[in-house]
Every structure is written in C-alpha cells, then in structure tokens.
C-alpha cells in the first residue's frame, strides 16, 4: 500500500509541470532596516562633520538645510546622544523636544533612531540642579580631575534621580516604532560604566536593571568596557556595542584595543554568541580620516573590517565624517557584508493552481550577511492582488542557507487567468515591503516579480 501511494504521488508530480525560478543576484549595497553605516547626530542628507572631529552634544533643533548632497553612505539608522542636562532642565521637568525632533527628522529621511542618554563628560557637566541638590560628590575640587564634578554613584540620590530620568524616557519611548535601539547608560563619562568612581556592584546592577524595566519593548545595547557589566546586561537580553573599533595604536601603542583588549574580552565576557539574538554595533576610534592620518595601511583596514565581520556587526558609526576616497571601494564591499543580506536562490511551484486550494512551494534562500534581522518582518507571496504570508520566522535565518518547503493557500478572491507571482518582505506595522533583496526584479512598489502562474476558478 505504501509503495502504491508513493508511486501515485510521483505520477501526479510528473503530470503537474513545475516552474523553477533562479533569480539573478545583484551586487548593490542594500539600505535595509536595523543595519548599515549610521548617521551620527544627524540624518540622511545633512551635512557631515568637517575633517576628523565630531561633537558628543546632541542637537536640540534641526540644522539649516545643506546646499549639496553630502558625500556619505545612505543608511537606515540615525544615532544620537544627549546629555542629562539637555533633557531634564529641573527636577522632573523634561524637555523631550530634541529627541522628538530627531525621531521625526529620521523618519522623514527613511531612518530609525538609535540613541543614548548620558550623565556627563569632561566638558558637559551634570545638571546644575543635581550638583546643587546636596548629592554627594566622588572627587574634590583640588583632585587631578577636580575640574569635573563626578557624582558618588553609591549615593542613593544618584540611583533615584538618574533612575527617574530613565523611567521618564521609557514612558515616552519604550516600544516606539521609530526607535531601533537604546544604549544602557549608567555611570562615568558618557554613561559608559567605567572610570575611577564606580559604585558597589549591587548599585551597578540596579542602574542597569532600570533600563530593562523602562525599556522592556525596545532593544538595548550594553557598552563593552566593563566585562562584568557586559556579561550581566547581555545575559538579560541586550546586545552590545564598543566605541574604539579600529584602534591599532593610532593614539597609544601601549594599549591597542583591536589587538590587546576587544577580541579577548568578547570571549572572557562570554558574549561570542549574543549576535544570534541581539545586535552588535561598533563605533570608530577616531574616524576613517583619523586612521588615514595615523598611517593605517590597506592591510590594516582589511583587518579592522574582518574583525567586525567576525563579531557579526549589524551597524557601524563612523561619526558622520568623510571616508577617504581611496578607501571608498573597500568600505562599499564591507557595507555589503555587515548585517543581513537576503537573496532568493531558487523557487519552485506548479505552473497552475486553483483559487481556494493549496499551492506547494519550495524556496531556497541565502543570508549572505553576518547577522540575522532582529525585528519582526513577514515573508510574503503575492498572487495577482492577493497577499499570502509564508510561515517562517526570519529572525532565525542566520548567515547561510534557509529553506521553506510547504503549501500556501491561494485565496479565493484571486481572479482566474494568468497572474504574476511576486515576493517581498513586509513590515508588520504597515504591511508594505520593507527589506530590499539582493536579486533583480524589484518593482516600483517594492515587490519582486519572480514568475507567472495560471489560476483556475474553484
């Protein structure tokens, strides 16, 4: 009986002519959600920073319109940082306008926002109201670093007031569809969690926990510098970021981040596999122009790129500064590999189908990038005007091959006759194509035309 059934199935398969499609791949840099080179303190189309310098102070209003299109890669992510004093002007009095303006400008430029809230640094102090509140200071005016008022983070006031600020930000931006990631910011310069005045470990934990409580529907990134904190945050579900990517001794040959710290700390902190479920973001040490000024060779540049790929990076911040012209081809090739890169390699389906019936489909896909997509997106097939979701979870499509073999329902409303069969990856929020594929056939509406199918009535 089993042999007879198998023979009958084979006869049906032979009788039903199948269409096999092998889409042609393209070599373009793909601007896709959640990945690529970020703009910094600005959005697509804004003027870039002159030379190799940048500002840590987040803008509070839109810049004046530039006259010429900047020579900078287009990206899907705009990364901003603001100091506490900019956003909480008095206890409990918040000015969210800078963040809201950045979100709206990014959205208009086709980008999502990544951002960090920072307590202070050497030139941007803690809010004056905090320094005058009676909160304890960690250093003294006549100390070597006495010009900078550093807080004693073991003081309950710091946990309470910084935590209230984080909580208020969470009430406003947690789960915001235009926000991609937020950095976990705690103590020290720029909130990066390192320095001479670290609080007790239990206090550090509480400062990190405040973020996971305030932003339980937004992806978080842990700073890399303190391994214990890095392990703690990533074990709670955060991704990670580091901010001296590319340091091969340009500033200090006694400690070269790319050789003496970063590769080893990834292993020691146990974060090698975090990329499988949470993003990795890198920021340059200096800028690409700094690298050129430091005398980096093409071979060293390639080492920097290769290490980023080994870390499965999705986003890169080069601080909105120019890429040296002779390095642009190498950067372009690098852009093609960070994040994810989906291409349909083979599609097989029957040449005809009946409306209201099941359509067997076989798909072979390749993710040619180094990371998955972390947000929820829907793979879909469009037959005529009817859209059919393919039951796959794209977040599980790690680098390499992925296959779907299964039936899809042909909606009853599909009209009889020859119909175009198209494919796309959709945003669940809008239902529209959101991710570009590395294949030919993209139509003006974002769908990819892959073949034709004859539909018969019920």
Secondary structure as UniProt FT lines:
FT   HELIX           2..15
FT   STRAND          18..21
FT   TURN            33..34
FT   STRAND          36..40
FT   TURN            44..45
FT   TURN            51..52
FT   STRAND          77..83
FT   HELIX           84..87
FT   STRAND          88..90
FT   TURN            91..92
FT   STRAND          93..94
FT   HELIX           97..108
FT   TURN            109..110
FT   STRAND          112..118
FT   HELIX           128..131
FT   TURN            132..134
FT   TURN            141..142
FT   TURN            144..147
FT   TURN            153..154
FT   HELIX           156..173
FT   TURN            174..175
FT   TURN            177..178
FT   STRAND          179..184
FT   HELIX           189..191
FT   TURN            196..197
FT   HELIX           201..214
FT   TURN            215..217
FT   STRAND          219..223
FT   HELIX           227..235
FT   TURN            236..237
FT   STRAND          239..245
FT   TURN            253..254
FT   HELIX           257..261
FT   HELIX           262..268
FT   TURN            269..270
FT   TURN            272..273
FT   HELIX           274..276
FT   STRAND          280..284
FT   HELIX           288..293
FT   TURN            294..295
FT   HELIX           298..310
FT   TURN            311..312
FT   STRAND          315..317
FT   TURN            319..320
FT   HELIX           325..327
FT   HELIX           328..335
FT   TURN            336..337
FT   STRAND          342..350
FT   STRAND          352..354
FT   TURN            355..356
FT   STRAND          358..367
FT   STRAND          377..383
FT   TURN            384..385
FT   STRAND          386..389
FT   HELIX           394..396
FT   STRAND          400..409
FT   TURN            412..413
FT   STRAND          417..427
FT   TURN            428..430
FT   STRAND          433..435
FT   TURN            444..445
FT   STRAND          448..456
//
